[in-house]
Amino acid sequence: MRNAFSRSQRRLGLKGLIAFISVTNMFIPLSTDLYLPALPGMAGHFSATAAEVNMTLTAFFFFFAVGILIFGPFSDKYGRKPLLTFGIALYTAASFLCAAASAIDMLILWRIFQALGAGCVIAVSMAVVKDCFYGRVRETILAVIQAMSMIAPMLAPVVGAFILKFASWHELFVLLGILGALSLAAVCFFQETLRPSGRYKGGFFHSLGRLFVVAKNPAFSSLLAVFSLMTAPYMAFIAVSSYIYIDGFRLSEQAYSAFFAANGIFSILGPILYLKISGHISAKRLAEACFTVSLICGVLLFAVGSVSPWSFFFAFAPFTLIASGIRPFSTSLLLNQQDGDTGSASSLINSVNTFFGSVGMMLGSCGWSDMVFGLAVILTASVALSLFGWLLLSGAKFPMKGLSFKEG
């Protein structure tokens, strides 16, 4: 195994490092999915509209993207550990403050700080993976972390619905705060992965300018735009799934959580399936297969998505498989396009994905008379735009590492 791991993490070990990164990557799905069953009830608690309550989701994702952009480049200058410590501490404090919020405005405010902390953690954790691993090993580690992280969205609504039987939504945020506190203790055992010789030597504000250096790489930015569009439909599903299942199909919170957990199983299987087939299929063929299956899911949502909760589930679940499976593939491909500025590159990958995810959430929550139809529109349009961008890239004049449009 050719990697730089032997030079670091003697305290955590390989399994400990993977577990640590996986848990910190759970901050995002847990911060959204855990309280999804409570969303309809929170509207009544705060005497707020569904759109106002959904702002706790959309604001979270918008400022999560902001946090990624701000803190990722700083990790190239100041190192990974200081930024990880700061991000986890901010996330932990904000989680407890969310639990104490007495008004919807205060909850949104503390969710913004929670998102900034989570953004810092996610940007730095991806940079750590590139610091320690190379090539096929990196792809494997990314897929393992992605699969382990997807346990969170599978279990979170089930745990949330169970807690709601005995407590309120406040306790859900207390649970997030406890997870943050445990992660803060674990970071004490983490050892710095960025050597002093590899750090950016420019000024504080100049480090932010490295984002533009990375963004000017045409191979990186073009592929990022194509794959990030695939995030919008899944995040739209996150935003509206509780309303579709609970308000639309008249299911209980527990029944909704079971459907959501079943969908989460597909998100775990995606990275595993990618590892199984990635060595036997070209990157070009793999991407095109993902686009094709996703378009079929959009058509199925239009045709049968509103018939029953089961038809909706089976129409959307294959896209969940694709959306989670394409993430380690696209991330590894994108990191290959950029030499150096790893923190800035990982910041752009996560922030642009989050931006499109936020757009998907806002579009999903914009007042469709039939939310299933709205989700079908978002899915079909997003995949069509991704496919159009992919076709444009096939005629691009600049090289893309690890990808050839001439291959079979």
Secondary structure, DSSP 4 states (H G I P E B T S, - for coil): --BSGGGS-TTTHHHHHHHHHHHHHTHHHHHHHTTGGGHHHHHHHHT--HHHHHHHHHHHHHHHHHHHHHHHHHHHHH-HHHHHHHHHHHHHHHHHHHHT--SHHHHHHHHHHHHHHHHHHHHHHHHHHHHHB-HHHHHHHHHHHHHHHTHHHHHHHHHHHHHHHHS-HHHHHHHHHHHHHHHHHHGGG----S-GGGS--S-HHHHHHHHHHHHT-HHHHHHHHHHHTTHHHHHHHHHHHHIIIIIIS---HHHHHHHHHHHHHHHHHHHHHHHHHTTTS-HHHHHHHHHHHHHHHHHHHHHHTTT-HHHHHHHHHHHHHHHHHHHHHHHHHHHHT--S-HHHHHHHHHHHHHHHHHHHHHHHTS--SSHHHHHHHHHHHHHHHHHHHHHHHTT-SS--TT--TT--
